[in-house]
Amino acid sequence: MGLDAYFYLKDKVTEEVIEYSYYRKFNALQGYFVKNHDILNCGRVQITSDILSDLTDNLNKIRNNPEKANVLLPVFYGPFFGYYEYDDLYFSFIHRCSKDLYHAKFIDYNRYDLFYSSDW
């Protein structure tokens, strides 16, 4: 039980779903999508170039200025959403998500759509 968050690819032709990245209890990421895209439990958001750019910018700003984390990507409270500290775990999520989204720039978007989804 708890927050599970995913980025996944969906093949536009075959509709095959491929897990791109997975985060267990990365509540700040969930908060970003709730605040900016009103996502509900088990909802999904298609990742556009604007979303990718905005989220990547925020993650990189936090990597360069960790003291801005509580403003740029604050922890998000919810049932079984994990830890609410700006500690090593929080910043490991930031670094990993930043890397994952950097690589997402190289996805063939003529063939795949990228989505964010979560459940708890």
C-alpha positions as semicolon CSV with decimal commas, in nm:
position;residue;x (nm);y (nm);z (nm)
1;M;0,000;0,000;0,000
2;G;0,130;0,344;-0,083
3;L;0,199;0,580;-0,367
4;D;0,327;0,422;-0,687
5;A;0,410;0,659;-0,973
6;Y;0,499;0,568;-1,329
7;F;0,606;0,719;-1,655
8;Y;0,515;0,482;-1,933
9;L;0,522;0,468;-2,311
10;K;0,231;0,369;-2,528
11;D;0,297;0,252;-2,883
12;K;0,072;0,451;-3,116
13;V;0,022;0,158;-3,353
14;T;0,005;-0,153;-3,136
15;E;-0,107;0,025;-2,814
16;E;0,153;-0,178;-2,625
17;V;0,234;-0,021;-2,288
18;I;0,598;-0,012;-2,177
19;E;0,705;0,102;-1,831
20;Y;0,957;0,383;-1,870
21;S;1,028;0,466;-1,505
22;Y;0,881;0,385;-1,165
23;Y;0,890;0,573;-0,834
24;R;0,776;0,438;-0,500
25;K;0,640;0,712;-0,272
26;F;0,786;1,011;-0,461
27;N;0,511;1,234;-0,326
28;A;0,657;1,561;-0,460
29;L;0,619;1,431;-0,817
30;Q;0,258;1,338;-0,745
31;G;0,205;1,687;-0,601
32;Y;0,333;1,843;-0,923
33;F;0,076;1,653;-1,128
34;V;-0,208;1,717;-0,882
35;K;-0,133;2,090;-0,869
36;N;-0,068;2,144;-1,240
37;H;-0,283;1,878;-1,407
38;D;-0,550;1,786;-1,149
39;I;-0,468;1,415;-1,168
40;L;-0,682;1,179;-0,961
41;N;-0,599;0,834;-0,823
42;C;-0,527;0,602;-1,117
43;G;-0,553;0,896;-1,355
44;R;-0,303;0,969;-1,626
45;V;-0,152;1,271;-1,794
46;Q;0,001;1,269;-2,139
47;I;0,344;1,428;-2,119
48;T;0,373;1,709;-2,371
49;S;0,693;1,891;-2,458
50;D;0,576;2,180;-2,235
51;I;0,526;1,950;-1,935
52;L;0,857;1,777;-1,999
53;S;1,036;2,111;-2,021
54;D;0,869;2,258;-1,710
55;L;0,928;1,954;-1,492
56;T;1,286;1,911;-1,614
57;D;1,358;2,278;-1,546
58;N;1,223;2,249;-1,190
59;L;1,422;1,933;-1,122
60;N;1,745;2,086;-1,251
61;K;1,690;2,405;-1,050
62;I;1,654;2,191;-0,738
63;R;1,968;1,995;-0,824
64;N;2,160;2,325;-0,850
65;N;1,986;2,497;-0,557
66;P;1,854;2,238;-0,308
67;E;1,729;2,511;-0,074
68;K;1,457;2,593;-0,333
69;A;1,308;2,241;-0,323
70;N;1,023;2,338;-0,091
71;V;0,911;2,605;-0,341
72;L;0,978;2,436;-0,677
73;L;0,866;2,080;-0,598
74;P;0,730;2,065;-0,243
75;V;0,649;1,741;-0,064
76;F;0,286;1,641;-0,105
77;Y;0,087;1,487;0,178
78;G;-0,142;1,192;0,121
79;P;-0,234;0,848;0,251
80;F;0,076;0,630;0,267
81;F;0,270;0,878;0,050
82;G;0,600;0,816;0,223
83;Y;0,839;1,062;0,384
84;Y;0,795;1,437;0,399
85;E;1,152;1,547;0,463
86;Y;1,393;1,717;0,224
87;D;1,657;1,456;0,288
88;D;1,879;1,217;0,093
89;L;1,580;1,013;-0,024
90;Y;1,400;1,321;-0,159
91;F;1,711;1,435;-0,348
92;S;1,777;1,085;-0,483
93;F;1,427;1,097;-0,636
94;I;1,507;1,440;-0,781
95;H;1,831;1,321;-0,939
96;R;1,681;1,000;-1,076
97;C;1,374;1,171;-1,222
98;S;1,594;1,439;-1,377
99;K;1,799;1,170;-1,551
100;D;1,489;0,981;-1,663
101;L;1,333;1,294;-1,812
102;Y;1,658;1,395;-1,977
103;H;1,652;1,063;-2,164
104;A;1,283;1,115;-2,245
105;K;1,389;1,393;-2,482
106;F;1,523;1,122;-2,712
107;I;1,205;0,913;-2,734
108;D;1,058;0,873;-3,081
109;Y;0,735;1,068;-3,024
110;N;0,616;0,980;-3,374
111;R;0,590;0,622;-3,249
112;Y;0,522;0,657;-2,875
113;D;0,323;0,874;-2,637
114;L;0,463;0,930;-2,288
115;F;0,227;0,932;-1,989
116;Y;0,242;0,983;-1,613
117;S;0,014;0,777;-1,392
118;S;-0,007;0,691;-1,026
119;D;-0,209;0,491;-0,779
120;W;-0,225;0,453;-0,405
